[in-house]
Each structure stands twice: as C-alpha cells, then as structure tokens.
Amino acid sequence: MEENEKIEFEIEGTQEPTTEPSVEETPVKPEAKAKKRRFRVADFFAGRVLASNKVVKQLPLALMVLVYSYLLISNRYKIEDLTIENKQLQHEIDELRVRQIQNRCDYMNATMLTEVSEKLSDKGIKAGTTPSLKITIKGKK
C-alpha cells in the first residue's frame, strides 16, 4: 500500500499547478469576514453613518439634488411673486382706465354750450343769440 501512496503522491506532485487558486488559498477580505451591521440610531448620532464610504461616494449626487431643489423652489416663489405683482398692476390699469373714461365724460359735459352758458350766466355773461358770420376778403382767393 505504500507504493500506491507513493504513486499517488508522485502523480499529485507531477501535476502542473492550475492558474486558479484553490478556495483554501484565496485571501479573504476583512470586509467579507465582518458581518453586515444594521443601521442604528446611535451610529447616526455618532457620525459613523456619514463617515462611511457609501455615503461619501454619493455626496456629489446629494449636493446636486439639493442645489436643483433649491433652484426649483426659489424659482417657484419668484414666479408666484411675479404673478401677484402682475395681478396688482392689471387691477391698477383697470382702475386708471375707468378713471380716464370718467374724466373724459366729465370734460365733454363741462364743455357743452349749455353748461358753459349756465356757469357764465351767474357772472352776467350771456350766450350770443345771433349766429356767427363768415368773413371773406374779396382781393384774395
């Protein structure tokens, strides 16, 4: 039996080593040995969560999302302010248009011949009863 063992040993020794390391020879990473830890509130308050590699890798994305969120929210508030200001200005324009129409009507009423004659009759001036004449000069045409 010793010969069989020697033969087997020689066969094992003469085999070329494979390029793949065996399972026993592969180095085990320390991260793989460690158990996955659950998230605890104490880890968050201690700062371990923010110091982890996963969070640090996602930090640029989180900052970009925050900046875009800020821009969207501030843009929304500016649009609302402009909308409110636009409504106020439109209301003021409508009021001014109504005031202009009212002033135009008041002016037309005040410049009527009957209104002018009534105002001047208090001062002793009366409206003319004879129609106005057209003056023509014969030498010029």
C-alpha positions in Angstrom: 0.0 0.0 0.0 2.9 2.3 0.5 3.6 2.1 -3.2 0.2 3.2 -4.1 0.5 6.1 -1.8 3.9 7.0 -3.4 2.4 6.8 -6.9 -0.5 9.0 -5.9 1.9 11.4 -4.3 4.1 11.4 -7.4 1.0 11.9 -9.6 -0.1 14.8 -7.4 3.4 16.3 -7.4 3.8 16.0 -11.1 0.6 17.8 -12.0 1.0 21.3 -13.2 -0.4 23.8 -10.9 -3.6 25.4 -12.1 -3.9 29.1 -12.6 -6.9 29.4 -10.3 -6.0 29.4 -6.7 -8.0 26.9 -4.6 -10.7 28.0 -2.3 -8.4 27.4 0.7 -5.7 29.6 -0.7 -7.8 32.6 -1.7 -7.3 35.5 0.7 -10.4 36.6 2.4 -11.0 40.3 2.6 -11.6 41.7 6.1 -14.8 43.3 4.8 -16.2 39.9 3.8 -15.4 38.4 7.2 -17.2 41.2 9.1 -20.9 40.8 9.4 -23.1 43.4 7.9 -24.1 45.8 10.6 -27.6 47.1 10.8 -28.3 50.8 10.9 -28.7 52.0 14.4 -29.8 55.4 15.6 -26.7 55.6 17.8 -24.5 55.1 14.7 -26.2 58.1 13.1 -25.7 60.3 16.1 -22.1 59.2 16.5 -21.4 60.1 12.9 -20.4 56.7 11.7 -23.1 56.7 9.0 -21.9 59.9 7.5 -18.3 58.7 7.5 -19.0 55.5 5.7 -17.6 55.1 2.1 -21.1 54.6 0.6 -22.3 58.0 1.9 -19.1 59.7 0.8 -19.4 58.3 -2.7 -23.0 59.6 -3.0 -22.2 63.0 -1.7 -21.8 64.8 -5.1 -25.1 63.4 -6.2 -26.8 64.5 -3.0 -25.3 68.0 -3.3 -26.5 68.3 -6.9 -30.0 67.2 -5.9 -30.0 69.8 -3.1 -28.9 72.6 -5.4 -31.5 71.7 -8.0 -34.2 71.5 -5.3 -33.2 75.0 -4.1 -33.3 76.4 -7.6 -36.7 74.9 -8.3 -38.2 76.1 -5.0 -36.7 79.6 -5.4 -37.9 79.8 -9.0 -41.4 78.8 -7.9 -41.5 81.6 -5.3 -40.3 84.2 -7.7 -42.9 83.1 -10.3 -45.6 83.4 -7.6 -44.4 86.9 -6.6 -44.4 88.0 -10.2 -47.9 86.6 -10.7 -49.2 88.5 -7.7 -47.5 91.7 -8.8 -48.9 91.2 -12.3 -52.5 90.9 -10.9 -52.0 94.1 -8.8 -50.7 96.0 -11.8 -53.6 94.8 -14.0 -56.1 95.9 -11.4 -54.4 99.3 -11.2 -54.5 99.6 -15.0 -58.2 98.8 -15.0 -58.9 101.4 -12.3 -56.9 104.0 -14.3 -58.8 103.2 -17.4 -62.1 103.7 -15.7 -60.9 107.0 -14.2 -59.7 108.2 -17.6 -63.1 107.4 -19.2 -64.9 109.2 -16.3 -62.7 112.2 -16.7 -63.3 112.3 -20.5 -67.1 112.2 -19.9 -66.8 115.0 -17.3 -64.8 117.1 -19.7 -67.3 116.6 -22.5 -70.2 117.5 -20.2 -68.3 120.6 -18.9 -67.5 121.9 -22.4 -71.1 121.7 -23.7 -72.6 125.1 -24.7 -75.5 124.8 -22.2 -73.1 124.1 -19.3 -70.8 126.9 -20.2 -73.7 129.4 -20.6 -75.1 128.3 -17.2 -71.8 128.9 -15.5 -71.3 132.3 -17.2 -74.9 133.5 -16.5 -74.1 133.7 -12.8 -71.4 136.3 -13.7 -73.7 138.2 -16.0 -72.4 136.9 -19.3 -75.0 135.6 -21.7 -74.6 133.4 -24.8 -75.0 135.1 -28.1 -78.3 134.7 -29.9 -77.1 135.7 -33.4 -75.3 133.1 -35.4 -71.6 133.8 -36.2 -70.8 135.3 -39.6 -68.2 134.2 -42.1 -65.8 137.0 -43.1 -64.4 136.9 -46.6 -61.9 139.2 -48.2 -62.5 139.9 -51.9 -59.0 140.6 -53.1 -57.6 137.2 -52.0 -58.7 133.8 -53.0 
